[in-house]
Amino acid sequence: MFSFVTPKARDATRASSRIRSVLRHRSTRRTGVALLLICITVFLVEAIARSSLAGAWGFFVEPHHPALGTVIAMAVLLLLGDALCGRALMGFLILAPLTLGLAWIGAEKVRYLGDPLYPSDFLYARQIVDLLPLLIRERPLAAVLAALGVVVSVIILLRIWLVRRRLFAPLRLRDRAWRVAVAVPAILLFASMTDYHSLSWARERLYIWPIMWDQQENYDHNGFALAFALNVPMANVSAPPGYSAPAMARITDGIGPTGTANPLAAGRQRPDVILIMSESFWDPTRLPGISIEPDPIPTIRGMQSGHIFSPEFGGMTANVEFEALTGFSNAFLPYGSIPYQQYVRGEMPSLATFFKRQGYVTRAFHPFKAFFWNRGNVYESFGFDRFYSYEKLPSLKKRGKLASDAALIDEMIRHADTTSAPFFYFAVTLQSHGPYEPDRYPDSSLRIRGAPDAKTRGTIATFAQNMADADASFARLIEWAEARKRPTVIGFFGDHLPPLGKNYARTGMFKGPVAERIGPASKLLPARETPLVLWSNTGGSDTKLGTISPAFVPLYLLSKAGLEHPYYTQFLGRIHERFDVIDRHLLIEAGGDSHQAWLRNGTLDPLLDEYRLLQYDTMFGRRHALPKMFPDMQPWPVQPAS
């Protein structure tokens, strides 16, 4: 028998044979397995970070999402990991657990605070560990499952590591060399893409779009891994356009010490000043459909001066505190940064430095550990004589699991009564810290009506009782101050709304468990306003202050005390004549007009540009303006050029 085979058929047979030969080759099979594992890992990372399988699938299939860029980046990291480990695919033992673990941490952060995970968050990892008992009490089943998952994962990884010789083929020296040769330049290329100030041909082709002004959108579009990487350079603060010594001289022209900056010069008695930032203090009756009897905050409501527009929601207390003590704005710092952790590395002007220069005793109080938010170092840099933290305070009576507001106020009063010199006290309370598990206070007499279910009612009841206790302790402080002969000024405000989670959605306050960060003033004000009181025992409460940024607290506090300062009253006063709220997402003018995305244009109002330049000069630059703006800080150490 003879068969006739055409040349085309022979060529096809040979091509098929070659393909089968290639597919049988070990390196080709490893490449296919690696790509499959990378795609699965990227999908799982997105599913965990987004808490949605559909969202992860959309990231892969919808156009203009950088899923391909994420897969390439993971592949590059895998190549480098294999080269370092000396075995093919062994880099997954490092890459997969690391990325999946970060995605889970990010999902939990979004759940509690509504904000994605940033590289800078790991600067305060220790305090997260200290908060774990509180988080575990709120979600015990999830905590048990997470712990079990960690244990099982560790056992599996150890088992795989022990049998790695059978699972991972060893790589020859030349195989490791070409992996390094490919991986290192590729990693440098991806690193260059994180410089979002410059154009990048590769970044555009991969649809990687740095959306730094809206981090939620940044993570939604770019995916968890790339968005996280884009935030790595955020700790570096570059000089704003136009920063120079002559520019700072123009800003400070006409500003400087005045004859009333020192009250002794005017022959007046210096008032004692107390500023209290109350943890998560907010009016719970603002929850729609909820009625609470009796009123949980009658004292604050009756004395309220206005509202603070908090730059944060549900957490990140230190960023609110930073504004209130320094008069600087988070709006001019990288999104996701924490100044207390990243930028306060030496003497920095604050209300404490001013009062200390005036001969005041300056003390800070907070009944938690000194390392939390790096407060121990920050308060020293800010000019406080002493910081009475958990380690330095006597054992304070607890209310629930945390030191009570009443005990903290009593301790401050004890210090005040034994201090003959004028003093500036700053306190951060702790009792009202979340989570707000039902039945924390069995003795509560508050009646909650309108809650959709028992769990929501219990959570609101716990939070409302915290507010009632904070209000009562504030009333105690006012009663003490009214009986004093020495003039006393007291400021009180909440740092942010409480992290009530799904209860916001259940009551209809927000669509989800956290408030949206971007939107018009009508949407953001209910999500950011916390009560503000400014009072003195000689003039009562200031009223009709409206809604202001925490950065304007020093202006009002010193004005209430009858004191002047080149920066805190003169410069901030000039800014406040034009603007009430300066938030990275919303600018509200004194007349009520508001502007969204005002930082995105690149061109600022000249007055805001001066504000930004002065803040940069003080925090990061040559500090040209200090002799005039902060005479209370002289002599000042010379800073390197930026």
Summary of the structure (lengths in Angstrom):
residues: 642
radius of gyration: 28.9
end to end distance: 87.3
largest distance: 124.8
contacts: 2076
relative contact order: 0.12
helix: 53%
strand: 11%
